[in-house]
């Protein structure tokens, strides 16, 4: 069977947009074939806003994500092989999905996702407290907490099987 990752990325993208949120993708900028503005890469990763209002000609294909965007007012064609996509999530609440290194998201017919240390470090750099628990061998729980403008703290909990 073909890999399920492109279908999952498209489904999560549609779900985020349908809920009036802003889809962002976390990209491993050091992956082969990635074309992104290097000025915006931090520690080998880049986060890109792929909302319909931020990009032109978005193509969520089976092998790659491609679009035109503006970075610092300069237009650029962006190309992201699906292997470089580490996650897709909503900017407003952090809900979405983080992918592991495997091309296929299924093992023995069951979905498989894992939180990567690089993704957790990204959220820590953004000022969010991150705690990982593993209540069972099959589940990883990530708690993201950040302060909003009023100083209150918001917690986001995602369970990744």
N, C-alpha and C positions, 0 to 999 in steps of 0.2 A: 504494500500500500504506500501511497505517497505520504510524506511527513505531515503531521497535523498542525505544526507551528504556524504556517501562513493562515490557516483557517481560524486558529485561536486568536492571532493578532487582529485579523479583520473583525472577528466577533467582539472582542474587547473594545476595539476602536469604535464600532457602531454603538455599543452599549454606553460608552462614555459620552459620545456626541449626542445620543438620544436623551441622555439625562442632563443636557445643557452644561456639561463640564468640558474641560480643556485636555485633550489627550496629549501626553508627553511620552516620548520613547527614550529609554536609556540605552546608549550605544557604546560598544567596545570599539573605540576609534582606531585601535591598532589591528583590527581584523583585516584580512586581505580583501581588497576591493572597495573599502569604505572611502567615500568621497564626501568630506565635511570640511567646514572652515576650521583650519588648525588653530587659529587664534582663540577659539572657544573651547578647545579640548583641555580638560583638567585631569591629570593623573591617568591619561589614556582613555578617558571616557568623556562623552558629551551627552547632554540632555537636549532634545529637540521638541519644540512645540509643533505638532502636526495637525492642529485644528484647521477646519475649513477656511477660517478667516486669516490664518497665518501662512498658509502655503498655497501654491498654484499647481495644478496638474498632479495631484497626489495619486500615485499608483501603488496600491497595496497588493503586489503580485505574489506568485507562489515562490519566487526565488529572491525577491528583493523589494524594498520600499524605495520609491523614487519620487522626487518632487522638486519644484523650484521654490526658492525662498530668498529672503533678503536678510543679510547679516551686516549690521552697521550701515544700512542703506545700500549695500552692494549686492546685486542679484547673483545667485549661485545655484547651479544644479547640484542636488544632493542625491547620492546613491548609497543605500544601506543594504548589503546582502543580509538575508534573514539570519545567518549565523552570527551576525554582529549585534542583533537585538537582544539585550539583556532583560528588558522589561518594558511594559506599557502600562501607564497608570494615569489617573485623573489628577491634575495639579491641585484642584480644590480640596480633595479629601484623601489622596494617596491610594485610593482603591484601584486595583488593577491586578497585574500578574507579573511575577518575576520568573524568568526561565532559567533552567540550568544549562550546562554545556551540551547536553545531548541534542541531536537533531530531532529525534522523535520524542514526543511528550508522553508516550505510553510505554509501560513496561508490563508485560503479561496482561494486556487489555485494560490496565488501570492507569488513570492520569498520574503523571509524575512531575513534580516541580520542586525546586530547592532554592533556598535563599543563598545567594553568593556573598562571600565576604566583601567583594568589591562593591556590590549594591548597598550593603549595610554601611560601608565606609562613606559612600556618596551621601546617604541621608544624614550621617553624623556630621559631615562637613557642612551641610546645610543648616546646622543648628538644631537638629532633631535628635532627641534621645531615643536610642534604639535598644531594645531588649529582645533577645531571642530565647525562647524556651523550646524544649522538645518533649512535650508531655507523653508522647508515644514515639516509637521508632518511625511511624508512618507520617507524622505530622510535625511541622515546624510552625510556630506561632511567632509573628513579628509584631511588636508593638512600637508604633511611631508616635512620639509626642512632640509637639512644637508649641511655641508661644505665639499667640496672635497679637495684633496691635494693642489690644487692651491689657495685655499681660496675662490673660487667662491661658490655660493649657488645654489643648485638645489631644485626645488619644485616638489613634486609629489602630484597629486590630485586624490583621489578615491571617487567616489560616491557610497554609500552603501544604497540600497533601504530599 
